[in-house]
Amino acid sequence: MARTIKVIVEEHPDGFVAYPVGLRGVVVGEGRSAEAALADVQSAIQFHIETFGADALDTADLVINIMVREAHV
């Protein structure tokens, strides 16, 4: 069964990094484009589920919205 997981994609000077929100454990993808990073993280999420089981997704559905804010420190 396919599930939708929210993914953050960050642009950096040397490429893109993508990571899922609400997944138990650490999963990261990278690439030269946002699409490549997203494809890489999708593959990593699938591997993570196959390795640790569907329980790793338990909290992913609890994320309602993602916001970006700035903190001045």
N, C-alpha and C positions, 0 to 999 in steps of 0.2 A: 504494500500500500504506500503510495507516494504521500509525502508530507511536505508542507511548506515551512521553511525555516528562514527567519530574518537573518540577513548577512550584512555586516559592515564592510565596506570597501574603502580603503584609504589610499590616496595618491601620495607617493613620496618621490623625491628627485630621481631615484633609481628604479622606480617601478610601482606596482600596486600590491597591496596586502589585503586579504579578505579573511574574515573570521565570523563564525556564527554567534548569535546571541542566545543565551539561555541553555546552551548545550553543556552537559556535565563533562568536564575534562577540557583539554586544550586542543584546538583544531585550527590550523592556519593554512591558507593558500597564498600563493604569490604568482606574479606574472608581469609581463611588459605592458599589458593592457588590463583594464578593469574586467573585460570579458574573460581573459586568460586567468586572472586571479580567481574569478568566480568559478570557472570550470575546475580549477585546481582545488579550491576549497570544497566543491561538491564531491569530488573524488575522495578527498580526505574525510569528509563527513560520512560517506558510504563505508569507507574502511573502518572508521571509528565505530559505527553501528555494528558492522560485522565482527569486530574485535570485542567490544564491550557490551553488546546487546542493545535492544531497543530502549532499555531503561535510561540510557544516556540522553534520550530525547524527552524525558519526563517533564523537564522544566521549560523546554523550548516553546511550548504552547502558552505559557504564562506571560510571555513578553507581548504586551499590547502595542507599544509604540517605542520608537527610538528617537531620542533628541540629542542634538549636539549643542553644547553650551560652552562658553569660555569662562575660565576661572583666572582671575588676576592674582598672581602670587609674587 
